[in-house]
Amino acid sequence: MKIHKLLILIFIVSFLVNCGDDSKNPNDVFSILIKDAKKSYKTSDVLQVSITNKKNKTLESITYSIDIENVAVGNE
């Protein structure tokens, strides 16, 4: 019985230690801002998008796509 209680205690402690604020939800880590957002755009319109990294996570790359095709990005 003592071993049973010890195993339960170890499980609970390890569970609590592993519960950090390391969220897997992208909305908790990043936010997207579209300047002057509209419901529809023409092909000649310029779309300004910014991504905020709320928790300073390391990013390897950012890719923009529309209908599965990559979109060219201009950095200003």
C-alpha positions in Angstrom: 0.0 0.0 0.0 2.9 2.4 0.8 4.4 1.8 -2.7 1.0 2.5 -4.2 0.8 5.9 -2.4 4.4 6.7 -3.3 3.8 6.0 -7.0 0.6 8.2 -7.0 2.6 11.0 -5.3 5.4 10.7 -7.9 2.9 10.8 -10.7 1.1 13.9 -9.4 4.3 15.8 -8.7 5.7 14.9 -12.2 2.4 16.0 -13.8 2.4 19.4 -11.9 6.0 20.0 -12.8 5.3 19.4 -16.5 2.4 21.8 -16.6 4.1 25.0 -17.6 2.9 27.9 -19.6 4.4 26.5 -22.8 1.2 26.7 -24.8 0.8 24.8 -28.0 -1.9 27.1 -29.2 -0.5 29.4 -31.9 -2.9 32.2 -30.8 -1.2 32.3 -27.4 2.2 32.7 -29.0 1.7 34.8 -32.1 -0.8 37.5 -33.2 -1.4 38.7 -36.8 -2.3 42.3 -37.6 -3.6 43.3 -41.0 -3.4 47.1 -41.5 -6.6 48.6 -42.9 -8.3 45.2 -43.2 -11.1 44.9 -45.8 -13.5 42.2 -46.7 -12.2 41.9 -50.2 -9.1 43.0 -52.1 -8.2 43.7 -55.8 -5.0 42.3 -57.3 -3.6 45.8 -57.3 -4.2 46.3 -53.6 -1.3 46.3 -51.1 -1.8 44.1 -48.0 0.3 45.0 -45.0 0.6 42.2 -42.5 2.6 42.1 -39.3 3.2 39.1 -37.0 3.9 39.7 -33.3 5.9 37.1 -31.4 4.3 37.4 -28.0 6.7 35.0 -26.2 9.9 35.6 -28.1 9.9 32.1 -29.6 12.6 31.3 -32.2 11.2 31.4 -35.7 12.9 29.5 -38.5 10.7 30.9 -41.3 7.4 32.6 -42.1 5.5 31.7 -45.3 2.5 33.4 -46.7 0.2 31.6 -49.1 -3.1 32.0 -50.8 -4.9 29.0 -52.2 -1.8 26.8 -51.6 0.4 29.1 -53.6 3.3 30.9 -51.8 3.1 34.7 -51.9 6.1 37.0 -52.4 6.9 39.1 -49.4 8.5 42.5 -49.4 10.2 43.7 -46.2 10.2 47.5 -45.7 
